[in-house]
Amino acid sequence: MFISRIRVLSLLLLCVSHLALAAPKQVQLTYEATRNGQPFATVNETYRQEGNRYHIESVTKGVGVYALFGERRLTSSGEVTAQGLKPEHFELHQGDNEKRSLYTDFDWANNQLKMKVKGKLNTVPLEPGAQDISSFIYQFMFAAPTGAELKLPVTTGKKLRTYHYQIDAKSDALEVAAGKFKVMHLSEAVADEDGKELWLAVEQHYLPVKLMMVDDKGSKIEQVLTSINVE
């Protein structure tokens, strides 16, 4: 009986490992971003895995008058495990304004999340499975949403909060500039200023085809996929 349990556990761990190995090693995504239906930026996302390490970079470039605000650059780096992404460091930069930069370190050894905002350090308890706002959408490549709802701790670089989504498991079709995709819809169970509504490509590693949120001024922000490259 004891040996049988060990074999079952080994098979389960092997299945989880295969899921991690099945995830792509390189992803390039480009989105058009609109505010209340009007284009204002292009978002270029890059995910790379080398060995058991990953690096994510997201660059938002404004179009027209919005270009004057400079690039918004997010980076996330860390370890790829059998459970998916385990962030270690996250940064956010807006143009050349260092005061608006955010630096976050995930101290897993001591279970502490260290967020540096305007030169001041804020340390909070680090929750298991926590992600940052860049890594959490790529975590779905390793752990697809299941069931009726999803709760995921995510740091914005200023605070740590739990994203709470309702999952619509129906594979509806969504056609965008990048093509036609079967999508899973994740909607916010509890509305929050940092929350996003997501449409994930079921047959493309659950990568986001569309993201939507409402900013602090009440404007509707949408990101829609215009190109995708997965290797």
C-alpha positions in Angstrom: 0.0 0.0 0.0 2.8 2.4 0.9 4.7 1.7 -2.3 1.5 2.2 -4.3 1.0 5.6 -2.8 4.5 6.5 -3.6 4.0 5.5 -7.2 0.8 7.5 -7.5 2.5 10.6 -6.0 5.4 10.1 -8.4 3.0 10.0 -11.4 1.2 13.1 -10.2 4.5 15.0 -9.9 5.5 13.8 -13.3 2.3 15.0 -14.8 2.8 18.5 -13.3 6.4 18.5 -14.6 5.2 17.7 -18.1 2.7 20.6 -17.9 5.5 22.9 -17.1 7.7 21.5 -19.9 4.8 21.9 -22.3 4.6 25.6 -21.8 6.3 27.7 -24.6 9.9 28.9 -24.0 9.4 32.2 -26.0 6.3 34.3 -26.4 5.9 37.6 -28.2 2.5 39.5 -28.0 1.5 42.8 -29.4 -1.7 44.7 -28.4 -3.5 47.8 -29.4 -4.6 49.8 -26.3 -7.6 52.0 -26.5 -9.2 54.4 -24.0 -13.0 54.8 -24.4 -12.6 53.3 -27.9 -9.8 55.6 -29.1 -6.3 54.2 -29.7 -3.7 55.6 -27.4 -0.8 53.1 -27.2 0.9 49.9 -28.5 1.9 47.2 -26.0 4.7 44.8 -26.8 5.2 41.8 -24.5 8.1 39.4 -24.4 8.4 36.2 -22.4 11.6 34.1 -22.4 12.5 31.0 -20.5 16.1 29.8 -20.4 16.7 26.7 -18.3 14.7 27.2 -15.1 14.8 31.0 -15.3 12.2 33.3 -16.9 12.2 37.0 -17.9 9.2 39.1 -18.9 9.3 42.6 -20.4 6.2 44.7 -21.3 6.7 48.0 -23.1 3.8 50.4 -23.7 4.4 53.2 -26.2 1.9 56.0 -26.5 0.6 57.1 -30.0 -0.1 60.7 -31.0 -0.1 63.1 -28.0 0.2 60.1 -25.6 3.8 59.6 -26.9 4.8 62.6 -24.8 4.3 60.6 -21.6 7.2 58.3 -22.5 7.4 54.6 -22.4 5.9 52.5 -19.6 8.2 49.5 -19.0 7.5 46.5 -16.8 9.9 43.7 -16.1 9.6 40.5 -14.1 12.2 37.8 -13.5 12.4 34.6 -11.5 12.3 30.9 -11.5 10.2 28.4 -13.4 9.0 25.5 -11.2 6.7 22.5 -11.5 3.9 24.8 -10.2 4.7 27.6 -12.7 6.3 31.0 -12.3 8.0 32.0 -9.1 8.8 35.7 -9.3 11.9 37.1 -7.6 12.1 40.7 -8.9 9.7 43.1 -10.5 10.1 46.7 -11.8 7.9 49.4 -13.3 9.2 52.5 -14.9 7.2 55.4 -16.5 9.3 57.5 -18.8 12.3 59.2 -17.2 10.5 60.0 -14.0 12.3 58.0 -11.3 9.8 59.0 -8.7 7.2 56.9 -10.5 9.4 53.8 -10.6 8.5 50.8 -8.5 10.8 48.0 -7.3 9.7 44.8 -5.8 11.6 41.8 -4.4 10.0 38.5 -3.5 11.9 37.1 -0.4 10.6 33.6 -0.5 13.1 32.4 2.1 11.6 34.7 4.7 8.1 35.0 3.2 8.4 38.7 2.8 7.3 40.9 -0.1 9.5 44.1 -0.3 8.0 47.0 -2.3 10.0 50.2 -2.8 7.8 53.2 -3.7 9.3 56.7 -4.0 12.4 55.5 -2.1 10.3 54.1 0.8 10.3 50.4 1.6 7.0 48.7 2.4 7.3 45.1 3.6 4.3 42.8 3.9 3.9 39.0 4.3 4.4 37.1 1.1 1.5 34.8 0.2 2.1 31.4 -1.4 1.8 31.5 -5.2 2.0 35.3 -5.3 2.6 36.9 -8.7 3.3 40.4 -10.0 1.1 42.3 -12.6 3.5 41.1 -15.4 3.9 37.5 -14.5 0.3 36.6 -13.5 -1.0 36.4 -17.1 1.8 34.0 -18.0 1.2 31.8 -15.0 -1.9 30.6 -16.8 0.4 28.8 -19.3 1.3 26.5 -16.4 -1.9 26.5 -14.4 -5.0 27.0 -16.5 -8.0 28.4 -14.6 -10.5 25.6 -13.5 -13.7 25.5 -11.6 -16.1 28.4 -11.1 -13.7 31.0 -9.6 -10.1 31.8 -9.2 -8.2 33.7 -6.4 -4.7 34.8 -7.0 -2.5 37.1 -4.9 -0.8 39.7 -7.1 1.4 42.7 -6.4 1.1 45.9 -8.3 4.4 47.1 -7.0 2.6 49.3 -4.4 0.5 46.7 -2.6 -0.4 43.0 -2.6 -4.0 42.1 -3.2 -6.0 39.1 -4.2 -7.5 39.0 -7.7 -10.8 37.3 -7.5 -12.3 36.1 -10.8 -15.4 34.3 -11.9 -14.6 31.8 -14.6 -16.8 31.3 -17.7 -15.4 27.9 -19.0 -17.4 28.1 -22.2 -15.0 28.3 -25.2 -16.6 31.2 -27.0 -15.1 32.5 -30.2 -13.5 36.0 -30.2 -12.1 37.5 -33.5 -9.4 40.2 -33.2 -6.7 41.5 -35.5 -4.4 38.6 -34.5 -7.0 36.0 -35.6 -10.0 34.1 -34.3 -9.6 32.4 -30.9 -11.6 30.1 -28.6 -11.5 32.0 -25.3 -12.2 31.5 -21.6 -13.6 34.6 -20.0 -12.5 35.7 -16.5 -14.6 38.5 -15.0 -14.0 40.2 -11.6 -16.0 38.7 -8.8 -15.4 41.9 -6.8 -14.7 45.2 -8.6 -11.4 46.8 -7.8 -9.4 49.7 -9.2 -6.5 47.4 -10.1 -8.6 44.5 -11.5 -8.7 43.4 -15.1 -11.2 41.4 -17.1 -9.5 38.8 -19.2 -10.2 36.7 -22.3 -7.7 33.8 -22.5 -6.9 31.8 -25.7 -7.8 28.2 -24.7 -5.8 26.7 -27.6 -2.8 29.1 -27.3 -1.6 28.3 -23.7 -4.3 30.5 -22.2 -2.5 33.7 -23.3 -4.6 36.8 -23.1 -6.4 37.8 -26.3 -8.1 40.8 -24.7 -7.8 42.6 -21.4 -10.2 45.3 -20.1 -10.2 47.5 -17.0 -11.6 50.8 -15.8 -9.0 53.3 -14.6 -9.2 55.7 -11.6 -10.8 58.4 -13.9 -13.6 56.1 -15.0 -12.2 55.5 -18.5 -12.5 52.1 -20.1 -9.1 50.7 -21.1 -8.9 47.8 -23.5 -5.9 45.8 -24.8 -6.6 43.7 -27.9 -4.2 41.3 -29.4 -2.8 42.3 -32.9 0.0 39.7 -33.2 1.2 36.6 -31.5 4.3 34.4 -31.9 4.8 31.3 -29.7 7.8 29.0 -29.7 
